[in-house]
């Protein structure tokens, strides 16, 4: 079983092929196609005019299609000709910016470091300068002679029987 798995992994690594270095870049309203080497450009089998043989810069108008770059693989003229295919489909806008993952990571790390710095400054500024004092209030001296007599409270005096209402729920009926 292990030999078969090892053989399968070995065959997978042998059969991998390196793709060319072609690229498509969208920037605002422009599209830049990059061919692996210098060659001729075609759009839907019609040859296009280009200023740079390895790059094609066009205004993207929303037309999807296949762009091809045909180039020689070797240094010699008799070397084989290869065709690199670009299928372009995308959305562009004049006021858009592409978010680079590296830039996003730098902004995120910078934000975290800035927040930590502000927290440390606040901590240092609010730290007590003197020695710690006890939080308990001053104790009053204890009284001698026991507890004080209860004070009369007008809130809990009994009600006058003549002024009380004689409604159903205003009197307490003791049963049993």
C-alpha positions in Angstrom: 0.0 0.0 0.0 2.8 2.5 0.9 4.7 1.7 -2.3 1.6 2.5 -4.4 1.0 5.8 -2.6 4.6 6.7 -3.0 4.5 5.9 -6.7 1.3 7.9 -7.2 2.9 11.0 -5.5 6.1 10.5 -7.6 4.0 10.4 -10.9 2.1 13.5 -9.9 5.3 15.5 -9.4 6.8 14.2 -12.7 3.7 15.1 -14.8 3.4 18.7 -13.5 4.2 21.2 -16.1 5.3 24.8 -15.5 2.8 27.2 -17.0 4.1 30.3 -18.8 4.4 33.7 -17.2 1.4 35.3 -18.9 -0.7 37.7 -16.9 -3.8 39.9 -17.0 -4.0 43.1 -15.0 -7.1 45.2 -14.6 -6.5 48.8 -13.6 -9.4 51.2 -13.6 -10.6 51.2 -17.3 -7.4 49.6 -18.8 -6.4 46.0 -19.2 -2.8 44.9 -19.6 -2.1 41.5 -21.1 1.4 40.1 -20.6 2.8 37.4 -22.9 5.6 35.1 -21.6 7.8 36.2 -24.5 7.7 38.7 -27.4 5.1 37.7 -30.0 2.1 38.7 -32.0 -1.3 39.4 -30.5 -4.7 38.3 -31.9 -8.2 38.9 -30.7 -10.8 36.4 -32.0 -8.3 35.4 -34.7 -7.7 39.0 -35.9 -4.2 40.4 -35.6 -3.9 43.4 -33.3 -1.5 46.4 -33.4 0.6 46.7 -30.3 3.4 49.0 -29.3 5.2 46.5 -27.1 5.6 42.9 -28.3 5.3 41.3 -24.9 2.5 43.5 -23.5 -0.9 44.6 -24.9 -2.7 47.5 -23.3 -6.3 48.1 -24.2 -9.3 49.9 -23.0 -11.7 47.4 -21.6 -15.2 47.9 -23.0 -16.9 44.8 -21.5 -16.4 42.6 -24.5 -15.4 39.1 -23.4 -13.3 37.1 -25.7 -10.1 35.1 -26.3 -6.8 36.9 -26.8 -3.8 35.0 -28.1 -0.1 35.6 -28.1 1.9 33.6 -30.5 5.6 33.4 -29.8 8.7 31.4 -30.5 9.8 29.1 -27.7 13.5 29.2 -28.3 16.1 31.7 -29.5 16.3 30.4 -33.0 13.9 31.1 -35.8 13.3 27.4 -36.5 12.1 26.7 -33.0 8.5 25.7 -32.4 5.9 28.4 -32.2 3.6 28.4 -29.1 0.3 30.1 -28.5 -0.7 31.5 -25.1 -4.4 31.9 -24.6 -6.1 34.6 -22.5 -9.8 34.4 -21.8 -10.7 37.8 -20.5 -13.8 38.5 -18.5 -13.9 41.1 -15.8 -15.4 44.3 -14.5 -13.7 47.6 -14.5 -14.6 51.0 -13.1 -12.8 54.4 -13.2 -12.8 55.1 -9.5 -12.0 51.6 -8.1 -8.9 50.4 -6.5 -7.7 46.9 -6.1 -6.9 45.9 -2.6 -3.5 44.3 -2.4 -3.3 41.6 0.3 0.1 42.8 1.5 -1.1 46.4 1.8 -4.2 45.2 3.8 -1.9 43.2 6.1 0.4 46.2 6.7 -2.6 48.4 7.5 -4.0 45.8 9.9 -0.7 45.2 11.7 -0.2 49.0 11.9 -3.7 49.5 13.4 -3.0 46.8 16.0 0.4 48.3 17.0 -1.2 51.8 17.1 -4.0 50.6 19.3 -1.6 48.9 21.7 0.6 52.0 21.8 -2.4 54.2 22.8 -3.4 51.7 25.4 0.0 51.7 27.0 0.1 55.5 27.0 -3.3 55.7 28.7 -2.1 53.0 31.2 1.1 55.0 32.0 -0.7 58.3 32.4 -3.4 57.0 34.7 -1.1 55.0 36.9 -0.9 56.2 40.5 2.2 58.0 41.5 2.0 57.7 45.3 1.7 54.8 47.6 -1.5 52.9 47.8 -3.8 54.1 50.5 -6.4 51.9 52.2 -9.8 52.1 50.8 -11.7 51.6 54.1 -13.2 54.7 55.7 -12.1 55.9 59.1 -13.7 53.9 61.8 -15.8 55.7 64.4 -15.1 54.9 68.0 -17.4 52.3 69.4 -20.1 53.3 71.9 -20.2 52.0 75.4 -23.4 51.2 77.1 -25.2 49.1 74.5 -27.5 49.9 71.7 -29.4 53.2 71.5 -33.2 53.2 72.3 -35.5 52.8 69.2 -36.8 56.1 67.8 -40.5 56.4 67.2 -41.4 56.4 63.6 -44.6 58.1 62.3 -44.5 55.9 59.2 -45.4 52.8 61.1 -47.9 54.1 63.7 -51.3 52.4 63.8 -54.0 54.0 61.9 -56.9 55.7 63.6 -60.0 53.4 63.4 -62.3 56.3 62.7 -60.3 57.5 59.7 -59.8 54.1 58.0 -61.9 53.1 55.1 -64.4 50.3 55.6 -63.9 48.8 52.1 -63.7 45.1 51.5 -59.9 44.9 51.2 -59.0 47.6 53.8 -59.5 45.4 56.8 -57.8 42.2 57.8 -60.0 39.3 58.6 -58.4 36.8 60.8 -59.7 33.3 60.4 -58.8 30.3 62.5 
